[in-house]
Every structure is written in C-alpha cells, then in structure tokens.
C-alpha cells in the first residue's frame, strides 16, 4: 500500500459525519472522564439521526455543503504525485485454466438448489442459501459421505487437469523463448552479413 500524500486535501464530510462529530464533542464535554464504547455510541447516534426531522438536520446538511465547496476548491489546485490513483491491474484469469473443484457442501447445493427454488418461488438468494445450509446440517451420514466422495473425485481430477495445464504452459513458454532466441540470432546474422558485404565493396 502506497504512502498517503500529506498535501492531498482532506476528504469531504457528509451531514451525518458532522452530526456524529458534534455528538462526540458534546459527550466529551458532559462526560470528560468516561471512555466511549464505539459500537454503542455509533448505535445511539444512528438512532438519534433517524428520529431527527429535516429542519433539525438542516444545520448538518449546510455544514456538509460548505465542506464540499471547500474540498472542490482545494482539489482544483491539487496536483497528485505521479502514479497516484492508478489501480494495480488485476491479473487476467486464463479461461483455459481448470476450474477449482467444489466442496461436498457446494456439490450438495448444486443438486438441491433448483428443487428448493421450484418449491419456494418467493425465496430470495439468501433464503435459498439458508435452506440449503439447514438441509446440509440435517443430512444423514450416508448423504454427506456420498458428497464427500464426489468432492474427493473432483479434487483428484482437478489436480490431474492442473498438472496437464501447467505442463502445457511450461512447454508454450519454452517454445516462445526459443522462437525469440532464433529470431534474435537471425537478426544478428543478417546484420553481420551486411557489414561483410560493405567491407568487400570497399
């Protein structure tokens, strides 16, 4: 992770962030020696914010509006260091690479998902996942062993396919390197022949 630029303008704050900051300051004044439990304090702030009307929130919305103007103004004159902001490129996944094997549970889910969806058309993705988890935990030893065996077979096949894939990649790499070396050697030979011809003509 790169170092943060100390000259970069401070990020703009939301109305809610200003509200929480105000609550923290009020709490510190009222209870200077009390240690704040962050989770509890955040929950209370969220509840208070939810109960506030538009008029009560206006002061914080105005603060956020002014802070946005400040941020936009400062960003106009800010010049980031070279390279900052560029995300590292993700390594492209080779579509020819073998897919990782599924676990016993996922193989079980693959067999049961369509059935559950058909029986419960109103179920969300989360509901289906919960139901599958429950069915798996209640499944008999024989059923779990069946999917464990299928998982082991899938893993063995994956390891076999992965080895073949890696060997193929290695061979392709060697062939590419050899071709590059031959091309470089050919170029050097042509250049040398040209130089000899020039000397002969002299």
Phi and psi in degrees as GROMACS dihedral restraints (atoms count N, CA, C in turn):
[ dihedral_restraints ]
;  ai    aj    ak    al  type     phi  dphi    fc
    3     4     5     6     1   -73.5    20    10
    4     5     6     7     1   159.8    20    10
    6     7     8     9     1   -71.9    20    10
    7     8     9    10     1   145.7    20    10
    9    10    11    12     1   -76.1    20    10
   10    11    12    13     1   134.8    20    10
   12    13    14    15     1   -72.3    20    10
   13    14    15    16     1   117.3    20    10
   15    16    17    18     1   -66.4    20    10
   16    17    18    19     1   -18.5    20    10
   18    19    20    21     1   -89.3    20    10
   19    20    21    22     1    -6.7    20    10
   21    22    23    24     1   -70.8    20    10
   22    23    24    25     1   133.3    20    10
   24    25    26    27     1   -56.9    20    10
   25    26    27    28     1   145.3    20    10
   27    28    29    30     1   -63.1    20    10
   28    29    30    31     1   138.2    20    10
   30    31    32    33     1   -60.7    20    10
   31    32    33    34     1   153.2    20    10
   33    34    35    36     1   -75.7    20    10
   34    35    36    37     1   145.9    20    10
   36    37    38    39     1  -101.7    20    10
   37    38    39    40     1   148.8    20    10
   39    40    41    42     1   -85.5    20    10
   40    41    42    43     1   167.4    20    10
   42    43    44    45     1   -59.3    20    10
   43    44    45    46     1   -41.7    20    10
   45    46    47    48     1   -65.7    20    10
   46    47    48    49     1   -37.0    20    10
   48    49    50    51     1   -63.7    20    10
   49    50    51    52     1   -39.6    20    10
   51    52    53    54     1   -65.7    20    10
   52    53    54    55     1   -37.1    20    10
   54    55    56    57     1   -63.9    20    10
   55    56    57    58     1   -46.3    20    10
   57    58    59    60     1   -62.9    20    10
   58    59    60    61     1   -40.9    20    10
   60    61    62    63     1   -60.8    20    10
   61    62    63    64     1   -42.0    20    10
   63    64    65    66     1   -64.9    20    10
   64    65    66    67     1   -43.2    20    10
   66    67    68    69     1   -61.1    20    10
   67    68    69    70     1   -40.5    20    10
   69    70    71    72     1   -63.9    20    10
   70    71    72    73     1   -42.4    20    10
   72    73    74    75     1   -65.6    20    10
   73    74    75    76     1   -41.0    20    10
   75    76    77    78     1   -63.0    20    10
   76    77    78    79     1   -43.9    20    10
   78    79    80    81     1   -64.2    20    10
   79    80    81    82     1   -38.3    20    10
   81    82    83    84     1   -66.1    20    10
   82    83    84    85     1   -37.3    20    10
   84    85    86    87     1   -69.6    20    10
   85    86    87    88     1   -42.5    20    10
   87    88    89    90     1   -74.8    20    10
   88    89    90    91     1   -35.4    20    10
   90    91    92    93     1  -131.6    20    10
   91    92    93    94     1    71.4    20    10
   93    94    95    96     1   -62.1    20    10
   94    95    96    97     1   -28.4    20    10
   96    97    98    99     1   -98.2    20    10
   97    98    99   100     1    -2.4    20    10
   99   100   101   102     1   -88.2    20    10
  100   101   102   103     1   132.8    20    10
  102   103   104   105     1   -82.1    20    10
  103   104   105   106     1   130.7    20    10
  105   106   107   108     1   -82.9    20    10
  106   107   108   109     1   128.2    20    10
  108   109   110   111     1   -89.3    20    10
  109   110   111   112     1   108.5    20    10
  111   112   113   114     1   -55.3    20    10
  112   113   114   115     1   -47.7    20    10
  114   115   116   117     1   -61.3    20    10
  115   116   117   118     1   -44.8    20    10
  117   118   119   120     1   -67.5    20    10
  118   119   120   121     1   -42.0    20    10
  120   121   122   123     1   -63.7    20    10
  121   122   123   124     1   -42.8    20    10
  123   124   125   126     1   -63.9    20    10
  124   125   126   127     1   -39.5    20    10
  126   127   128   129     1   -64.1    20    10
  127   128   129   130     1   -43.3    20    10
  129   130   131   132     1   -66.2    20    10
  130   131   132   133     1   -38.7    20    10
  132   133   134   135     1   -62.8    20    10
  133   134   135   136     1   -43.5    20    10
  135   136   137   138     1   -62.9    20    10
  136   137   138   139     1   -39.2    20    10
  138   139   140   141     1   -66.6    20    10
  139   140   141   142     1   -42.9    20    10
  141   142   143   144     1   -62.9    20    10
  142   143   144   145     1   -43.6    20    10
  144   145   146   147     1   -62.6    20    10
  145   146   147   148     1   -39.2    20    10
  147   148   149   150     1   -65.0    20    10
  148   149   150   151     1   -35.2    20    10
  150   151   152   153     1   -82.9    20    10
  151   152   153   154     1   -12.7    20    10
  153   154   155   156     1   -74.9    20    10
  154   155   156   157     1   144.5    20    10
  156   157   158   159     1   -89.1    20    10
  157   158   159   160     1   176.2    20    10
  159   160   161   162     1   -60.3    20    10
  160   161   162   163     1   -38.6    20    10
  162   163   164   165     1   -64.3    20    10
  163   164   165   166     1   -41.6    20    10
  165   166   167   168     1   -68.7    20    10
  166   167   168   169     1   -31.7    20    10
  168   169   170   171     1   -81.3    20    10
  169   170   171   172     1   -15.0    20    10
  171   172   173   174     1   -55.7    20    10
  172   173   174   175     1   -42.9    20    10
  174   175   176   177     1   -58.2    20    10
  175   176   177   178     1   -39.0    20    10
  177   178   179   180     1   -77.3    20    10
  178   179   180   181     1   -33.2    20    10
  180   181   182   183     1   -65.8    20    10
  181   182   183   184     1   -37.7    20    10
  183   184   185   186     1   -65.4    20    10
  184   185   186   187     1   -41.9    20    10
  186   187   188   189     1   -61.0    20    10
  187   188   189   190     1   -41.9    20    10
  189   190   191   192     1   -66.1    20    10
  190   191   192   193     1   -38.3    20    10
  192   193   194   195     1   -63.1    20    10
  193   194   195   196     1   -43.2    20    10
  195   196   197   198     1   -67.2    20    10
  196   197   198   199     1   -36.8    20    10
  198   199   200   201     1   -69.8    20    10
  199   200   201   202     1   -33.3    20    10
  201   202   203   204     1   -65.1    20    10
  202   203   204   205     1   -41.4    20    10
  204   205   206   207     1   -62.9    20    10
  205   206   207   208     1   -41.6    20    10
  207   208   209   210     1   -61.4    20    10
  208   209   210   211     1   -44.5    20    10
  210   211   212   213     1   -64.6    20    10
  211   212   213   214     1   -47.2    20    10
  213   214   215   216     1   -60.9    20    10
  214   215   216   217     1   -39.8    20    10
  216   217   218   219     1   -65.5    20    10
  217   218   219   220     1   -43.7    20    10
  219   220   221   222     1   -69.9    20    10
  220   221   222   223     1   -34.3    20    10
  222   223   224   225     1   -69.5    20    10
  223   224   225   226     1   -27.6    20    10
  225   226   227   228     1   -62.5    20    10
  226   227   228   229     1   -35.3    20    10
  228   229   230   231     1   -96.8    20    10
  229   230   231   232     1     7.0    20    10
  231   232   233   234     1   -95.4    20    10
  232   233   234   235     1   132.6    20    10
  234   235   236   237     1  -117.9    20    10
  235   236   237   238     1   107.6    20    10
  237   238   239   240     1   -67.4    20    10
  238   239   240   241     1   149.6    20    10
  240   241   242   243     1   -61.3    20    10
  241   242   243   244     1   154.9    20    10
  243   244   245   246     1   -58.3    20    10
  244   245   246   247     1   130.6    20    10
  246   247   248   249     1    93.5    20    10
  247   248   249   250     1   -16.1    20    10
  249   250   251   252     1   -73.4    20    10
  250   251   252   253     1   143.9    20    10
  252   253   254   255     1    90.5    20    10
  253   254   255   256     1   -11.5    20    10
  255   256   257   258     1   -83.7    20    10
  256   257   258   259     1   121.8    20    10
  258   259   260   261     1   -78.9    20    10
  259   260   261   262     1   139.1    20    10
  261   262   263   264     1   -63.5    20    10
  262   263   264   265     1   135.2    20    10
  264   265   266   267     1   -70.0    20    10
  265   266   267   268     1   133.8    20    10
  267   268   269   270     1   -73.1    20    10
  268   269   270   271     1   141.7    20    10
  270   271   272   273     1   -70.6    20    10
  271   272   273   274     1   127.0    20    10
  273   274   275   276     1   -69.1    20    10
  274   275   276   277     1   137.0    20    10
  276   277   278   279     1   -81.0    20    10
  277   278   279   280     1   130.1    20    10
  279   280   281   282     1   -75.2    20    10
  280   281   282   283     1   118.7    20    10
  282   283   284   285     1   -64.7    20    10
  283   284   285   286     1   -18.0    20    10
  285   286   287   288     1   -86.2    20    10
  286   287   288   289     1   -10.1    20    10
  288   289   290   291     1   -69.9    20    10
  289   290   291   292     1   141.9    20    10
  291   292   293   294     1   -65.9    20    10
  292   293   294   295     1   143.9    20    10
  294   295   296   297     1   -77.2    20    10
  295   296   297   298     1   143.6    20    10
  297   298   299   300     1   -62.6    20    10
  298   299   300   301     1   144.4    20    10
  300   301   302   303     1   -71.7    20    10
  301   302   303   304     1   150.4    20    10
  303   304   305   306     1   -86.0    20    10
  304   305   306   307     1   150.5    20    10
  306   307   308   309     1   -76.5    20    10
  307   308   309   310     1   171.0    20    10
  309   310   311   312     1   -56.6    20    10
  310   311   312   313     1   -42.6    20    10
  312   313   314   315     1   -63.5    20    10
  313   314   315   316     1   -43.6    20    10
  315   316   317   318     1   -70.0    20    10
  316   317   318   319     1   -31.9    20    10
  318   319   320   321     1   -66.5    20    10
  319   320   321   322     1   -39.6    20    10
  321   322   323   324     1   -62.5    20    10
  322   323   324   325     1   -45.1    20    10
  324   325   326   327     1   -62.7    20    10
  325   326   327   328     1   -39.3    20    10
  327   328   329   330     1   -60.8    20    10
  328   329   330   331     1   -34.7    20    10
  330   331   332   333     1   -78.4    20    10
  331   332   333   334     1   -29.2    20    10
  333   334   335   336     1  -101.0    20    10
  334   335   336   337     1   -19.2    20    10
  336   337   338   339     1   -56.7    20    10
  337   338   339   340     1   -49.4    20    10
  339   340   341   342     1   -60.6    20    10
  340   341   342   343     1   -39.0    20    10
  342   343   344   345     1   -64.0    20    10
  343   344   345   346     1   -45.3    20    10
  345   346   347   348     1   -65.0    20    10
  346   347   348   349     1   -40.9    20    10
  348   349   350   351     1   -63.0    20    10
  349   350   351   352     1   -38.2    20    10
  351   352   353   354     1   -68.3    20    10
  352   353   354   355     1   -41.6    20    10
  354   355   356   357     1   -74.9    20    10
  355   356   357   358     1   -26.3    20    10
  357   358   359   360     1  -131.1    20    10
  358   359   360   361     1    73.8    20    10
  360   361   362   363     1   -61.5    20    10
  361   362   363   364     1   -21.4    20    10
  363   364   365   366     1   -86.2    20    10
  364   365   366   367     1    -4.6    20    10
  366   367   368   369     1   -67.3    20    10
  367   368   369   370     1   138.9    20    10
  369   370   371   372     1   -85.4    20    10
  370   371   372   373     1   174.8    20    10
  372   373   374   375     1   -59.1    20    10
  373   374   375   376     1   -40.4    20    10
  375   376   377   378     1   -64.3    20    10
  376   377   378   379     1   -41.0    20    10
  378   379   380   381     1   -62.9    20    10
  379   380   381   382     1   -42.5    20    10
  381   382   383   384     1   -63.7    20    10
  382   383   384   385     1   -41.7    20    10
  384   385   386   387     1   -62.5    20    10
  385   386   387   388     1   -41.2    20    10
  387   388   389   390     1   -63.8    20    10
  388   389   390   391     1   -44.0    20    10
  390   391   392   393     1   -63.0    20    10
  391   392   393   394     1   -42.8    20    10
  393   394   395   396     1   -63.6    20    10
  394   395   396   397     1   -41.1    20    10
  396   397   398   399     1   -61.7    20    10
  397   398   399   400     1   -40.4    20    10
  399   400   401   402     1   -66.6    20    10
  400   401   402   403     1   -44.8    20    10
  402   403   404   405     1   -62.3    20    10
  403   404   405   406     1   -38.7    20    10
  405   406   407   408     1   -66.9    20    10
  406   407   408   409     1   -41.5    20    10
  408   409   410   411     1   -67.6    20    10
  409   410   411   412     1   -27.5    20    10
  411   412   413   414     1   -92.9    20    10
  412   413   414   415     1    -5.8    20    10
  414   415   416   417     1   -63.7    20    10
  415   416   417   418     1   149.5    20    10
  417   418   419   420     1   -72.9    20    10
  418   419   420   421     1   165.6    20    10
  420   421   422   423     1   -61.0    20    10
  421   422   423   424     1   -38.8    20    10
  423   424   425   426     1   -63.0    20    10
  424   425   426   427     1   -43.5    20    10
  426   427   428   429     1   -64.3    20    10
  427   428   429   430     1   -44.2    20    10
  429   430   431   432     1   -65.1    20    10
  430   431   432   433     1   -38.1    20    10
  432   433   434   435     1   -65.4    20    10
  433   434   435   436     1   -38.0    20    10
  435   436   437   438     1   -59.1    20    10
  436   437   438   439     1   -47.8    20    10
  438   439   440   441     1   -74.1    20    10
  439   440   441   442     1   -29.5    20    10
  441   442   443   444     1   -62.4    20    10
  442   443   444   445     1   -42.7    20    10
  444   445   446   447     1   -64.6    20    10
  445   446   447   448     1   -41.4    20    10
  447   448   449   450     1   -64.0    20    10
  448   449   450   451     1   -37.7    20    10
  450   451   452   453     1   -65.2    20    10
  451   452   453   454     1   -39.4    20    10
  453   454   455   456     1   -67.0    20    10
  454   455   456   457     1   -40.1    20    10
  456   457   458   459     1   -63.7    20    10
  457   458   459   460     1   -41.8    20    10
  459   460   461   462     1   -64.4    20    10
  460   461   462   463     1   -37.4    20    10
  462   463   464   465     1   -67.3    20    10
  463   464   465   466     1   -41.8    20    10
  465   466   467   468     1   -61.8    20    10
  466   467   468   469     1   -43.3    20    10
  468   469   470   471     1   -64.5    20    10
  469   470   471   472     1   -39.1    20    10
  471   472   473   474     1   -63.3    20    10
  472   473   474   475     1   -44.6    20    10
  474   475   476   477     1   -62.3    20    10
  475   476   477   478     1   -38.0    20    10
  477   478   479   480     1   -66.7    20    10
  478   479   480   481     1   -46.6    20    10
  480   481   482   483     1   -65.4    20    10
  481   482   483   484     1   -37.5    20    10
  483   484   485   486     1   -66.2    20    10
  484   485   486   487     1   -40.2    20    10
  486   487   488   489     1   -63.1    20    10
  487   488   489   490     1   -44.4    20    10
  489   490   491   492     1   -63.1    20    10
  490   491   492   493     1   -39.1    20    10
  492   493   494   495     1   -65.8    20    10
  493   494   495   496     1   -45.3    20    10
  495   496   497   498     1   -65.0    20    10
  496   497   498   499     1   -39.9    20    10
  498   499   500   501     1   -62.6    20    10
  499   500   501   502     1   -41.0    20    10
  501   502   503   504     1   -64.6    20    10
  502   503   504   505     1   -40.4    20    10
  504   505   506   507     1   -64.9    20    10
  505   506   507   508     1   -40.2    20    10
  507   508   509   510     1   -64.3    20    10
  508   509   510   511     1   -44.3    20    10
  510   511   512   513     1   -64.5    20    10
  511   512   513   514     1   -41.2    20    10
  513   514   515   516     1   -64.6    20    10
  514   515   516   517     1   -37.9    20    10
  516   517   518   519     1   -65.1    20    10
  517   518   519   520     1   -41.8    20    10
  519   520   521   522     1   -64.7    20    10
  520   521   522   523     1   -43.6    20    10
  522   523   524   525     1   -63.1    20    10
  523   524   525   526     1   -39.6    20    10
  525   526   527   528     1   -65.3    20    10
  526   527   528   529     1   -42.7    20    10
  528   529   530   531     1   -64.3    20    10
  529   530   531   532     1   -43.1    20    10
  531   532   533   534     1   -63.1    20    10
  532   533   534   535     1   -42.2    20    10
  534   535   536   537     1   -63.5    20    10
  535   536   537   538     1   -38.9    20    10
  537   538   539   540     1   -65.7    20    10
  538   539   540   541     1   -42.6    20    10
  540   541   542   543     1   -65.0    20    10
  541   542   543   544     1   -40.4    20    10
  543   544   545   546     1   -64.9    20    10
  544   545   546   547     1   -39.7    20    10
  546   547   548   549     1   -65.3    20    10
  547   548   549   550     1   -40.8    20    10
  549   550   551   552     1   -67.1    20    10
  550   551   552   553     1   -40.5    20    10
  552   553   554   555     1   -65.4    20    10
  553   554   555   556     1   -39.4    20    10
  555   556   557   558     1   -65.3    20    10
  556   557   558   559     1   -41.0    20    10
  558   559   560   561     1   -64.7    20    10
  559   560   561   562     1   -40.8    20    10
  561   562   563   564     1   -65.6    20    10
  562   563   564   565     1   -39.1    20    10
  564   565   566   567     1   -66.0    20    10
  565   566   567   568     1   -41.9    20    10
  567   568   569   570     1   -64.5    20    10
  568   569   570   571     1   -40.0    20    10
  570   571   572   573     1   -65.4    20    10
  571   572   573   574     1   -39.5    20    10
  573   574   575   576     1   -66.8    20    10
  574   575   576   577     1   -42.0    20    10
  576   577   578   579     1   -62.8    20    10
  577   578   579   580     1   -38.2    20    10
  579   580   581   582     1   -64.0    20    10
  580   581   582   583     1   -40.1    20    10
  582   583   584   585     1   -66.8    20    10
  583   584   585   586     1   -39.8    20    10
  585   586   587   588     1   -64.3    20    10
  586   587   588   589     1   -40.1    20    10
  588   589   590   591     1   -64.2    20    10
  589   590   591   592     1   -37.3    20    10
  591   592   593   594     1   -63.7    20    10
  592   593   594   595     1   -40.3    20    10
  594   595   596   597     1   -68.6    20    10
  595   596   597   598     1   -38.0    20    10
  597   598   599   600     1   -65.0    20    10
  598   599   600   601     1   -38.9    20    10
  600   601   602   603     1   -68.2    20    10
  601   602   603   604     1   -28.8    20    10
